[in-house]
Structure formats: structure tokens, C-alpha cells
Amino acid sequence: MKDLKKRQRLLDDLERLEKLQTSELRDLFELYFDDAAPSAYRKSQLIDELAYKIQSKLYGGLSKELKKQILAHVQQTLGIEIKE
């Protein structure tokens, strides 16, 4: 039952993102990320970041292997080293 309520809360948060004011999105960002949103983030960026975070909690995030492959591709493409 607890998991069902948590899942429903995540779905509710996801559904209401577009309707929230920027200040409310910043509060929600802090709740999900345990950190303040970057001050330069506009409303659309907050929505994108929150939507991704909520969806990853609902459906699972990227696998470690896929993250590793993406990081390697980015490093190769940009010719830089990125520390994890």
C-alpha cells in the first residue's frame, strides 16, 4: 500500500509540473534533488529536470552500463575527460 501511495504521489507531481509557478517548481526541485535549483534555471528547465527525475523514480533510471557508454561517447566526441 505504501508503494502504491508513493507511486501515486510521483504521478501527481509529474502531472502538475506545467501548472506550477517557478517558485513552486524550485521548492519541488529542492525536495527531489536535496539541493537548490541553479539560479539560472528557467521554468522550462526546472520542468525538464523534475520530469526526468520523477520518471526515473517511477520507471527506473539509466543502467550503469548505459551511463558509462554515454559518458565515453561524450568524452570521445568532445575530446575531454569528464570525472564522474
N, C-alpha and C positions, 0 to 999 in steps of 0.2 A: 504493500500500500504506500509506503514511504517513497519508493522509487517512482511509482505512478504519479504521486503528487509533485515530486521533483521534476519529472518529465513534463508534466502539465505546466508547471511554472516556467520552465525553459521555453516551451512552445508559446506561452502567453507573452513572455518577454520578447521573443522573436517577432511575433505578430504585431506588437505595438511599437516597434522601433521607429517606424516612419512617422508616427503620431506624436512622438515625444519632442519636447523643446531641447535645444542644445544643452542647457544646464542639466536637464534630467538625464540626457544621454551621458554626460560627463559623470554624473553620480553612478549610473549603471556601469559605466566603464570601470570606475574605481572598485565597484563591487565584484565584477568578474575578473579583473586583472590584478587586484590588490595593489594598485598604483594609480596615480592620477594620469589622466589622458594628456598627451603632449598639448601644450597650449596652442600650437599652430594647427591642430586638427579642426577641420570644419565639420559641420553636421554630417555631410555625406561620408566623410572618412570615419567618423565615430560609428555611424550605422554599419559601414562595411566591416570594420574591425569587430564590432559587437556581434554582428550576424555570423561571421566566421567562427568566433569563439563559442557562441551558443550552439551552432550547428555541430561543431566538433565535440561538444559535451553531449549532444543528443545522439549523434551518429558515429562518433569516433573521429579522431584526427588522422593525419597522415601517418603512415607507418614509419618507423625509424629508418628503414632501408630507403624508402622513397625520399624522405627528408635528406638523407645522405647523398642520394643521386642528384637531387635538385641543387644542393649546395655545391657539389662537384661541378655540375654543369654551369652554374653561375660563376664560379671561380674561374673555370676554363674560358668561358665567354668573355668575362671582364678582365681576365688576366691579373686577378688579385687574389690574395689569400684572406679568407673570412674565418675568424675564430668563432667556434660555436659557443 
